Amino acid sequence: MNALLERISVNPNICFGKPCIRGTRIWVSLILDFLANGETIEGILQEYPHLTREDVLAAIAYGAEMSRERFVEIPMAAAA
């Protein structure tokens, strides 16, 4: 198991059981959304100074791990 994943917690009593950075209420999906929208790791750390670079990397690692488990249908564009 990736050691970074130890930074992620899932507790049904915290944030409705959504995966969070351990010891916070910051959703992994929030961090991934920021990154997907072009935010940098440094930008996230400025907005959330109690997070570490390793926390952001853990969110990425969690997303990568989850993508191995489930496929999401993405509509294909028609060939031109």
ZIBEL-V181560 format. One record per pair of residues at least 12 apart in sequence whose ideal C-beta (glycine too) atoms are under 10 Angstrom apart, sorted by sequence separation. I is the first residue (numbers start at 1). J is the second residue. D is the distance in Angstrom with one decimal. If there is no record, write none. Layout:
BEGIN
I;J;D  I;J;D
END
This chain:
BEGIN
8;20;7.2  9;21;7.7  10;22;9.8  15;27;6.2  18;30;9.2  41;53;6.0  44;56;5.7  7;20;9.8  8;21;6.8  9;22;4.4  31;44;6.3  34;47;8.2  5;19;9.7  7;21;6.2  8;22;6.4  9;23;7.6  30;44;9.2  34;48;9.5  41;55;9.7  42;56;9.5  7;22;5.2  9;24;8.8  15;30;10.0  41;56;5.0  44;59;9.1  6;22;7.4  7;23;8.8  40;56;9.6  41;57;7.9  5;22;10.0  7;24;9.9  31;48;8.6  39;56;9.9  10;28;9.3  26;44;9.5  30;48;9.3  9;28;9.7  41;60;9.1  8;28;6.2  31;51;8.1  7;28;9.7  35;56;7.7  26;48;6.4  34;56;8.9  24;48;8.2  26;50;8.8  31;55;7.8  32;56;9.5  35;59;7.9  26;51;6.9  31;56;5.8  34;59;9.3  35;60;7.1  24;50;7.1  31;57;9.8  21;48;8.8  23;50;8.7  24;51;7.4  28;55;9.6  31;58;8.9  32;59;5.8  36;63;9.5  28;56;9.9  31;59;4.0  32;60;7.2  35;63;8.9  21;50;9.2  26;55;8.1  30;59;8.5  31;60;8.0  21;51;6.4  28;58;8.0  29;59;8.4  32;62;8.4  21;52;9.1  24;55;8.1  28;59;4.5  31;62;9.2  32;63;5.1  23;55;9.3  27;59;8.8  28;60;9.0  31;63;8.8  21;54;9.8  22;55;8.2  26;59;8.7  28;61;9.6  29;62;9.5  21;55;4.8  28;62;5.1  29;63;8.3  32;66;9.8  21;56;8.6  28;63;6.9  22;58;8.4  21;58;6.9  21;59;6.9  28;66;8.8  19;58;9.8  20;59;9.5  19;59;8.4  21;62;9.5  19;62;6.1  7;51;9.8  19;63;9.3  7;52;8.5  7;54;6.4  8;55;9.0  19;66;8.4  7;55;5.7  7;56;9.6  4;54;6.5  7;57;8.5  8;58;5.6  3;54;9.3  4;55;8.7  7;58;3.8  8;59;7.4  4;56;9.8  6;58;7.9  7;59;8.4  10;62;9.8  4;57;5.6  5;58;6.4  8;61;8.2  4;58;4.1  7;61;8.7  8;62;5.0  2;57;9.5  3;58;9.0  4;59;8.8  7;62;8.6  2;58;8.3  4;60;8.3  5;61;5.9  4;61;4.4  5;62;6.1  8;65;9.3  3;61;9.1  4;62;7.9  2;61;5.0  5;64;9.9  1;61;9.9  2;62;8.7  4;64;10.0  5;65;6.7  4;65;9.6  2;64;8.5  2;65;7.0  1;65;8.8
END
